[in-house]
């Protein structure tokens, strides 16, 4: 069984010349490497002189203008360990390590590899120079890249008959939903703070209304903390841990100065409950899709890599989308149930052209997967929630005879933009369908692949038409509400300038 990792005590990162010297001296120790026979390297002339050669590469990079930064990385330390049950010779273990690092790093990297035989289990130590001798740039090592190294190690080790650790998905959508249910308090705290930013008049008022909503605000210590009353939340949450500058005490106090409408605590509580009811009813549902095993490139402990085709029909190439395990349930038949949301962010991996790697939104991932499987996902419009909450607050204020200072312009622009974007997509879709119809005519008999593609595009077209009709309805509702708002403003202004006489 093969395991590859970075030592825990240093996280595998070498931050000084001293650390580099000590690490290299340790791994090339003749007593551990059969008198130095099991030591080799890449782009290193003499492994025993690797320290000087690596520093020389670093100096060349500095002369080329690549100045060292604070907490500079001098190198990286990897360990590749093998089980005695694999029955490998020290030479085979060394060979596996060399092949693994070359496949992972390419021909330009500078590293030393040493196989240690002093313990029951044979293992390789690899010290990689953080500076590439050809590009003179620093090597970047991330968690996802370490996963890639593990996969390469598994493939090469398997060729030598080693047992491989099961790297199937550790997490799942079901497990993640259970986790969210237990840890939803942070999201609720943020939601209540955001709501109160528009419904409190000053910091004291903010604290009192927060208490009315079941949120305890404590600003007596160095940090402002939040805790939900009547819940299982045991530890208070510091404002800075919410990772939003707008939620810091100073920023909140400044934002509250902008509010003109004054609400009572009971009104705020009533509005919050109504808004939550709307949120629950209209909450964006997850896009649920079935991924068949033939669509999957590989499965690791943290991700499912799903193949998609990109580019024009005649120039298509396969790439993969990394879907986190928390979004996936593996089915008994080997297929996968995937759960996405429109605004979720996924990593798009183009192995042949790494410069094309990018972040892809859930709605785009769904459309790409739809072309693979032929299933058309349907999702609700998140803008509808904001719209309904805004109109609900508008009606609430009118019923209380209060001034209303919320602008409808932003939501109107959002609806208009959605409408024109959908129209544009429909036009392009119609062109695509016609192109495929014409392409199909060139064949002596109907092309199954093209027919299937046309069917998928027509399903997508139907889905978009439904979206367009929904937006049309909301725009009509919007226009009527704006008219109501203008009438109310005129009436309210008139009453203020001509108050009724006292009896």
Secondary structure, DSSP 8 states (H G I E B T S, - for coil): -EEEE--TTTTTEE-SHHHHHHHHHHHT-TTTTTTTTTEEEES-S-GGGHHHHHHHHHHHHHHTT----TT---EEEEEEEE-GGG---HHHHHHHHHHHHHHHH-SS--EEEEEE-SSSS-EEEEEEESB-TTT--B----HHHHHHHHHHHHHHHHHTT--------S--HHHHHHHHHHSTHHHHHHHHHHHHTTT-SSHHHHHHHHHHTTEEEE-SSSS-EEEETTSS--S-EEGGGG--GGGSHHHHHHHHTT------HHHHHHHHHHHHHHHHHH----EEEEE-GGGEEEE-SSEEEEEEEES-GGG-EEEEEEEEGGGEEE-TTS-EEEEE-TT-EEEEE-SS-GGG-EEEEHHHHHHHHHHHH--------HHHHHHHHHHHHHHHHHHHT------SHHHHHHHHHHHHHHHHHHHHHHHHHHHHHHHHHTSSS--HHHHHHHHHHHHHHHHHHHHHHHHHHHHHHHHHHHHHHHHHHHHHHHHHHS-----
